[in-house]
Amino acid sequence: FGGRDAIGVHILHLRGVLRRIGFASDIWCEGTFPDMRRECRLLSEMPARPLKDTWWLYHLSSGSPVAELILARPEPKLLDYHNITPAALFGAWVPWAVEEADAGRRQLQALVDASVFAFADSAFNESELLARGGRHTRVVPPLFDAARLRTISDPHVLASRREQRAGGGADWLFVGRVTPSKAQHDLVKALACYRRSFDPRARLHLVGAPMGDEYPRALRRFASQLGLAAAVHFTGAVSDEELAAYYATADVFVSASEHEGFCVPVVEAMQTGIPVVAYAAGAVPDTAGDGALVIDDKSPMAMATAVHRVLSDDPLRQRLVEAGARRAADFSLKRGGERWAAAAEEALGMAVGPRP
């Protein structure tokens, strides 16, 4: 369990929601990072006996031996499905992720069959639950506080970025793990076309931790071969404050990701006032709504032209920023908490009747 990735942030907020509406709620995990140890209970400490008046809410995003443990428990189960990246999108770059994805798909069916109720981050995710026979489902977006990013920018990163921007050139931003399914290689290609056709000083900032070593290494080589070594910036993992500084100094958020079960960074970008250009993968069209330019063609020149249109057409850019702000408001932490409180009551009420 990590408390700073999208699912970890969601789980921490959800625990708070459940406690506020009167449930005892704890986070159980196989292992965690030192900074989260006090937030969690380890599965190795779980008693073998059945736990009275206890429900398990399992968060599924990849294969894990924890799923088998929960499936073997006698207590009733609920499922929160965050989607599983198809194994084929990792290819030979991240072999262990291929194994986890394949295992997760197998466990998905068992968890759907065993769960009294299943939640899904998006309609895209819910469609998979329904296809696998899910009887009682509800779409409830994940919990996160995008508005916080407007107030916490790291001053050192902010100063460094502003100094760089003084030299001219548009700043593209993408936030997400550096892995083949996120298709950062397609962003590098699009940037090459954009610099050649529209803006020779443009830069691309890839914010996110690497997933494995091979793909990030190849991505750096690829950027260098295209003459973009100085134009493509890999940040690695960053703090929330550093992330906020990158959002505050970007001109456009661009996504070429091949698969998304929700895509929190799209909402973060809209919340921080950045226009979004995104490939229509998975749940992205539903998440973005009318708050982004969602495209069906992510060939390099098509994506470069879409970005140029957004950055050169002031009325269009302003419309996207305003629509993005309205759409981001739909996913505010307050509204999300209300949705989850109602959904939890619905799920448990369906199984055991309304609480007194």
Disulfide bonds with the S-S distance in Angstrom:
none
